[in-house]
Structures are given as C-alpha cells and as structure tokens.
Amino acid sequence: DFTEAVKLDPKNPWALANRGIAKAWAGDTKAAEADIAAAEALQPDNPVVSRARGLIAEKKGEFAAAVAAYDKSLKQEPGNDFAVLRRAAALQMLGKSKEALDAVNQIIAKQPQSDFVLSQRALAYVSQADYEAAEKDAVAALAINPVNPVALRVRAQVARIRGDLKAAVELYSMAVAKDPADDHARTELAESYRALGQDDKALAETEAALKTADDTSELRLLRANIFIARGDSDAVAREADLMMRENAESDFAQVAAAKVFATIGRHREVGLAFDRAIALTKEAYVYINRAQTRPWK
C-alpha cells in the first residue's frame, strides 16, 4: 500500500518514511534506509524518519543509537506511544530496566488493556528478577490475546528460571508457532531442549533460527557446545569458523569462537580470532579471555 502511495506521490515524505519503517519491520534494512534517506531529504524533521532509524538500529543490535533516534523522534512528536515503547525496549536491552519500566508505566496508564504494553512491562520485570510481577502481567496480556508471543516468551522464561523445563518448552513452542521468525524464542527453546538432554531437537531449532537471525553468535555457540559434548571436533571447528565469519563486526563472536577453538586444541585459530577481537575493541574482557587460553608456561 505504501508503494502505491509513493507511485501516486513520489515526493511525499510520509509515504516514503512509512514505507521505510515497514521495510525495516520486514528486515529489508538496505531498502528501508533508501526510503528513509529520501524522506529525510524532503522533510528533515519528519518523526517517522527518526522512528525508522531507531527501529533499524534495534535490528542491528545498536541499542544506544536506537534510544538516541527515538529521543529525537519524541522531540519531533512528543508522547508518541510507538516511540516511547520502542525506546523502552532498547533501554531494556541496554540493561536500564528501571528507565524502561518507568516509560512503559506511562503508556499503561493510558492503555491498561493493551496486551502489547503489558507484555513489554512483563519483560522489564523479568530483567529486575521480579518474576511474580512478570508472570502476572504476562498472564494478563494472554487473557487479552492468547497468542501474544512476548507474553508467551516471558512465561516460558519464568518457567525455565523456576526449573520447569517442560512447561518452558511448551510455551516457547507456542511463541515460535505464532512467530516463526522470533529468533530469541527459538534460541531459548533450543537451550531448553539442551537442558532436557534433547540435543537433536536443540540442533533442529538452531538450524531453523539460523535462517533468519541477524546475529548468529549465540546459536553457533550453543551448537558448538553440543558438538563438543559429542566429541565431534570437525563440527565444533565448523561452528566456530561460521561464528566468526557471520558476525565479523562482533567482538563477542570472535572471543566466543576463540574459546571454542581452544577446547579442541586449534591454537592457530585461537590466535587469529583473538587478533580480530582486539582489532574491533580494546576492552579488558578480550585480554582476560585470551589469558585463559594461553599455555601455562
């Protein structure tokens, strides 16, 4: 529909910006950025442009940049619920759960029967380890919308924390059925299968998640650990190599790959992976992890 609108009015910044944000939701970041740039050239202070930039930053895992983009959007259009909620989600990923919770509470005061908002607050409570409050909000959200994927995921996470892995698998499976592209739910489902000793099912879930995941490091690490337990060194090396190549700009992925290579004695690859990590960042944790892989001498 937005494409048809752009055909009718190619210089309409709102049509371009909204098509850009729709493309961002669909995961077509490159096409989204082209529309957003075109809209911004026509109307530099368009709030949808800023929201779209925030969403793209979220998709890339650049949560500080996402917060900055949503802040800019809120200056352009104060009180926009979408910007407030997405900003809260980005704050959550930055570990700023209190700020995220405060933001969500502002929206709940206006929309007490929104399953989406309730599920976002449930996420904030999980990060604060208030599992009772998290489950209460998740249950309330599911009473409004029985297939809310975030609420299902929260209930699954709480079940897993409490040690009820079978319930966690059931709930994560429901979340994945609702949203097959939910990489987080698939990863958690795979880890739950792994904890139950059902490694073949864990591998199947990670295989499915790898088809759509932007960041594959956690999935590759889980798969590598399964193959380590099986003594399959070739499969371990393959997962570590793919982890490095698929996440070339992630220092975490390089460090994780190095540690995986170390478990199978691939010392040359260990050194190369740490070199790449240090080229990306000089953070202390990289050196500490490298120290742990050094020969004792």
C-alpha positions in Angstrom: 0.0 0.0 0.0 2.8 2.4 0.8 4.4 1.6 -2.5 1.2 2.5 -4.3 1.1 5.8 -2.3 4.7 6.5 -3.4 3.7 5.9 -7.0 0.9 8.4 -6.7 3.1 11.0 -5.0 6.8 10.2 -5.3 7.7 13.3 -3.3 5.5 12.6 -0.3 7.9 12.2 2.7 5.2 10.5 4.9 4.6 7.8 2.3 8.4 7.2 1.9 9.1 7.3 5.6 6.2 4.9 6.4 7.3 2.5 3.6 10.8 2.7 5.1 9.6 1.7 8.6 7.5 -1.1 7.1 10.6 -2.4 5.2 12.6 -2.2 8.5 10.0 -4.4 10.2 10.2 -6.9 7.4 14.0 -7.0 7.8 14.9 -5.3 4.5 17.3 -2.8 6.1 19.0 -1.7 2.9 15.8 -0.8 1.1 14.4 0.8 4.3 17.4 3.1 4.6 17.0 4.2 1.0 13.4 5.3 1.6 14.3 6.9 4.9 17.1 8.9 3.3 14.7 10.1 0.5 12.1 11.1 3.1 14.6 12.9 5.2 15.8 14.9 2.1 12.3 16.1 1.6 11.4 16.7 5.3 14.4 16.7 7.7 12.3 16.8 10.8 9.9 14.0 9.9 9.3 12.0 13.2 8.6 8.8 11.3 12.1 9.0 9.8 13.6 9.1 13.3 11.5 6.2 14.4 12.5 4.2 11.4 16.2 4.9 12.2 15.5 3.7 15.7 14.0 0.5 14.5 16.8 -0.2 12.1 19.3 0.4 14.9 17.4 -2.1 17.1 17.5 -4.7 14.3 21.3 -4.2 14.1 21.7 -4.5 17.9 22.8 -0.9 18.2 20.6 -0.1 21.2 22.2 3.2 22.3 21.8 4.5 18.7 18.1 3.3 18.8 17.5 5.2 22.1 19.0 8.4 20.5 16.8 8.0 17.4 13.7 7.6 19.5 14.6 10.5 21.7 14.9 12.6 18.5 11.5 11.4 17.3 9.9 12.2 20.7 11.2 15.8 20.4 9.6 16.0 17.0 6.4 14.4 18.1 6.1 14.3 21.9 4.2 11.5 23.5 4.1 9.1 20.5 3.4 5.7 22.0 5.3 3.8 19.4 8.5 5.7 20.1 8.0 5.5 23.9 7.6 1.7 23.8 10.4 1.0 21.3 12.7 3.3 23.3 11.7 1.3 26.4 12.6 -1.9 24.6 16.0 -0.5 23.6 16.7 0.7 27.2 15.8 -2.8 28.3 18.5 -4.3 26.1 21.0 -1.8 27.5 20.3 -3.1 31.0 18.4 0.1 32.0 15.4 -1.7 33.3 14.2 0.9 35.7 14.0 3.6 33.0 12.3 1.1 30.7 9.8 0.2 33.4 9.0 3.9 34.0 8.4 4.5 30.3 6.1 1.5 30.0 4.1 2.5 33.0 3.4 5.9 31.4 1.7 4.0 28.5 -0.1 1.5 30.7 -1.8 4.5 32.5 -3.3 5.3 29.1 -3.7 1.8 27.7 -4.4 -0.6 30.6 -6.0 -3.2 28.4 -3.1 -3.3 25.8 -1.7 -6.8 25.7 1.4 -5.5 23.9 2.1 -2.9 26.6 1.5 -5.4 29.4 3.9 -7.9 27.7 6.6 -5.2 27.5 6.2 -4.4 31.2 6.5 -8.1 31.9 9.9 -8.1 30.1 11.0 -5.2 32.3 10.0 -7.1 35.4 11.9 -10.2 34.3 15.1 -8.1 34.0 14.6 -6.9 37.5 14.1 -10.5 38.7 10.6 -9.7 39.8 9.2 -13.0 38.4 5.9 -12.8 40.2 5.1 -9.4 38.7 6.4 -10.5 35.3 4.1 -13.6 35.2 1.1 -11.6 36.4 1.5 -9.1 33.5 2.2 -11.9 31.1 -1.0 -13.8 32.2 -3.0 -10.6 31.9 -1.6 -10.0 28.4 -2.5 -13.6 27.3 -6.0 -13.2 28.7 -6.5 -10.3 26.2 -4.5 -12.0 23.4 -3.9 -15.7 24.0 -1.1 -15.8 21.3 0.9 -12.7 22.3 4.4 -14.0 21.5 6.2 -11.8 24.0 3.9 -12.8 26.9 4.4 -16.5 25.9 8.1 -15.9 25.9 8.0 -14.3 29.4 6.0 -17.1 30.9 8.4 -19.6 29.3 11.4 -17.7 30.7 9.9 -17.6 34.2 9.1 -21.4 33.9 12.7 -22.1 32.9 14.1 -20.0 35.7 11.9 -21.9 38.2 13.2 -25.2 36.7 10.1 -26.3 34.9 11.7 -27.1 31.6 8.8 -29.0 30.1 6.5 -26.0 30.6 9.2 -23.8 29.2 9.4 -25.9 26.0 5.6 -25.9 25.6 5.4 -22.1 25.9 8.4 -21.4 23.7 7.0 -23.7 21.1 3.7 -21.7 21.2 5.7 -18.5 20.8 7.6 -19.9 17.8 4.4 -21.2 16.2 2.9 -17.7 16.4 6.1 -16.0 15.1 8.5 -18.4 13.3 10.9 -15.6 12.8 11.3 -15.0 16.6 15.0 -15.9 16.8 15.1 -15.2 20.6 12.2 -17.6 21.3 13.8 -20.3 19.0 17.2 -19.8 20.8 15.5 -20.1 24.2 13.6 -23.2 23.0 16.8 -24.8 21.8 18.5 -24.1 25.1 15.6 -25.6 27.0 15.8 -28.7 24.8 19.5 -28.8 25.5 18.9 -28.6 29.3 16.5 -31.5 28.9 19.1 -33.6 27.1 17.2 -33.5 23.8 20.2 -32.3 21.7 18.8 -33.4 18.3 15.7 -31.1 18.9 18.0 -28.3 20.1 20.0 -28.6 16.8 16.9 -28.6 14.7 15.7 -25.4 16.4 19.0 -23.6 16.0 19.1 -24.7 12.3 15.7 -23.0 11.8 16.8 -19.9 13.7 20.0 -19.5 11.7 17.9 -18.9 8.6 16.6 -15.6 9.8 19.0 -14.5 12.7 21.0 -11.3 12.2 23.4 -12.2 15.0 24.2 -15.9 14.9 26.8 -16.0 17.7 24.7 -17.4 20.5 23.1 -20.0 18.1 26.6 -21.1 16.9 27.9 -21.2 20.4 25.0 -23.5 21.5 25.6 -25.8 18.6 29.3 -25.9 19.2 28.8 -26.9 22.9 26.5 -29.8 21.7 29.2 -31.0 19.3 31.9 -30.6 22.0 29.9 -32.9 24.2 29.6 -35.4 21.3 33.4 -35.2 20.7 32.9 -34.1 17.1 35.9 -31.8 16.6 35.2 -31.1 12.9 31.7 -30.0 13.6 32.9 -27.8 16.5 35.5 -26.1 14.3 32.9 -25.5 11.6 30.6 -23.8 14.0 33.4 -21.6 15.4 34.5 -20.6 11.9 31.0 -19.7 10.9 30.5 -17.8 14.1 33.5 -15.6 13.2 32.6 -15.1 9.6 28.9 -14.5 10.0 29.4 -11.9 12.8 32.6 -10.3 11.5 31.9 -7.0 13.3 31.1 -8.6 16.7 34.0 -8.8 19.2 31.9 -11.1 21.3 31.6 -13.6 18.4 35.4 -13.5 17.8 36.1 -14.2 21.5 33.5 -16.9 21.8 34.9 -18.6 18.6 38.4 -18.4 20.1 37.3 -20.1 23.3 35.5 -22.8 21.2 38.6 -23.4 19.1 40.6 -23.7 22.3 38.5 -26.6 23.5 39.6 -28.7 20.5 43.3 -27.5 20.5 43.1 -25.4 17.4 45.7 -22.9 18.7 46.4 -21.1 15.4 42.7 -20.3 15.0 42.5 -19.2 18.6 45.2 -16.6 18.0 43.6 -15.4 14.8 40.2 -15.0 16.5 41.6 -13.0 19.4 43.6 -10.8 17.0 40.3 -10.0 15.2 38.5 -9.3 18.5 41.3 -6.9 19.6 41.2 -5.1 16.2 37.5 -4.5 16.9 37.8 -3.4 20.6 40.4 -3.0 23.3 38.0 -4.0 26.1 39.6 -5.8 29.1 37.4 -8.9 28.8 39.1 -9.8 25.5 42.5 -9.9 27.1 41.2 -11.8 30.1 39.7 -14.5 27.9 42.9 -14.7 25.8 44.9 -15.1 29.0 42.7 -18.1 29.9 43.6 -19.8 26.6 47.4 -19.2 26.9 49.7 -22.1 27.8 50.5 -22.1 31.5 54.2 -21.6 30.8 
